[in-house]
């Protein structure tokens, strides 16, 4: 059973959540039908430098937003706290260990995309909880296959997708007001 789970984790066609606990795994056809039928609750983490002037972004390898710079994040698992999901996603997608108490709540956002990893005709709709995190040193990144590149970019970078820009603006407002 363990060997099967490792193979499943390596494949991007399976959901991300089964890696932490087998009970969280959702068969692909069921997850496809869920995405087709209703919004998904997701959690994102924006990683900032010490001054919050630069953000560490990751270029997405798969839809939605394939080829776009975006934050780390993914689906919330059943019975998982929002903070635990943020910590798990940073570890799974970039090999980073975050301290939950240092996460900064940025807000709740709605995302609607015309495409999804399931191909044409299946849109993606999520209710997204966004967190910010100030990194105190240069991170050692280990990408998991969901992204093909990462880079530090100015927070107000004009090439960012409007949804990312909106989240970063909200997070900066929260960080300024403390």
N, C-alpha and C positions, 0 to 999 in steps of 0.2 A: 504494500500500500504506500509506503514512504517513497519508493522509487517512482511510482505513478504520479504522486503529488509533485515531485521534483520536475518531472517531464512537463506536467501541466503548467507549472510556474514559469517555465522557460518559453512557453508559447503565448504570444500576445492575443491570440483568439479566445483565450479564457479570461474570465474576470480576474482582477488583481487580488481580490479579497481572500480567496481560498488559501493563499500562501501562509497566512498567520494561523488559521485554524481550519481543519478540514470541514467543519460544520458550516463555515462561511462560504464554501464553494457553491456556486450556482451553475447548473448545466447551461451550456452556451445557448441552446434553443430557448430555454426559459428566460435567460437574461435578455435575449433578443426581443422576446415578446414583452417583457417588462419595459425595455427602452422604447419600444414601439407604442406602448399603451399609456405610460405615465412618466412624470418627472422622477429623476433620481436625486437623492441627497448626496452631495459631494463636499469635500473639504480640500481647500488649497492652502499652500504656505508660500508666502513671498519672503525671500531671503535677502536682507539688506546688509550693506557694509555698516561699519560703526556709526557713520554720520547720516545714514539713511538717504544718501544721495545717489548711490548705485544699487541696483538690484541684480541678483544672480538669476538669470533666466535660462530656460531650456527649450531647444527647438524640438517641437513635437514630430514624431515619426509616423503617426497614424491619425486618421480622422477621429473626432472633429479637430479642426485647426491644424491639420497636417502642414508642416513647414513653418508654422508660426512660432514665435518666441512666447513662452508662457511660464507660469509657475508650476511647481510640483503639486500633485494632488490626485485625488481619486475618490471612489465611492466609499461612503460610510458603511461599515459592517453592522449587522444586527447586534444590539447590546453594547456597541462600542461608543465611548464618549467622543465628543468632537475633538477634544485635546489629544486623546490617544490616537485618533485617526490621523491627525496632522503629524504626530511623531512617527507613526507607522509609515505613512506615505513618504516622508523625507528619507527614512531608512531604506525603504524598498526601492525607491526610484533613483536615489543619489548616494546611498550609503552613509547618510549623515545621521548622527545621533543628536537630537534636539532635547532640550530640557523643557518639559511641558509648561512649567511655571513662568518661563520667559516668553511664551507666545503672547502676541498682542492681537486682541480681537479687532478685526477690521470691518466686519459687517456681514450681512446676508445679501446675496445677489442672485438674480435669475439669469440663467444662460439658456438661450435657444439657438441651436445650430441647424442649418439645412441638411447637414450630413451627419453620419455617425460611422463607427467602425463596421457597421452592418451593411453598408452600401447605400446606393440610391433608394429613395423612397422611405427611408427610416430616419426621421429627424432625431435630434438629441436635445432633450430639455432637462435642465438640472436646477435645483435650488442649491446654491453654493455658499458654504460658510468659509470666509477667508480670514486667515491669520497672517500676521507679520512676525518676523524673527530677526533680531540684530545679531549678526555673526561677529564674534570677537577676534577671530583669526581667519586666515585663508583656509577654506575647506578643502579636504581631499575628496573629490567627487568620483563615484563609481556608478556610471549610468547602467540602467537595467534593460535597455532596449526600447523603452517608450519614447526616448529622446535620442537624437543623434549628435547633439552638440550642446554645450553650455557656454555662457559668456556673461561677464559683468557689463551692464549697460546703464546709462543714466536713467533715473526714474521717469523722466519726462521724454524718453526716447520716442520719436515720431513714428518709428516703424512698428510699434506695439499695436496689437489688436485693441480695438476700443474697449472691450471687456476688461482686458488686463489694465489698461490705462485708468479705467474707472476704479478698479480695486486698489491700485497703487495710490491714487489720489485720496481715497477714503482712508487708507492706512496711514498715509503721511499726515492727514488731518488729525487722526487719533494720536499719533506719536508726538505731534507738536503740542497738543493740549494736555498730554500726559496722563 
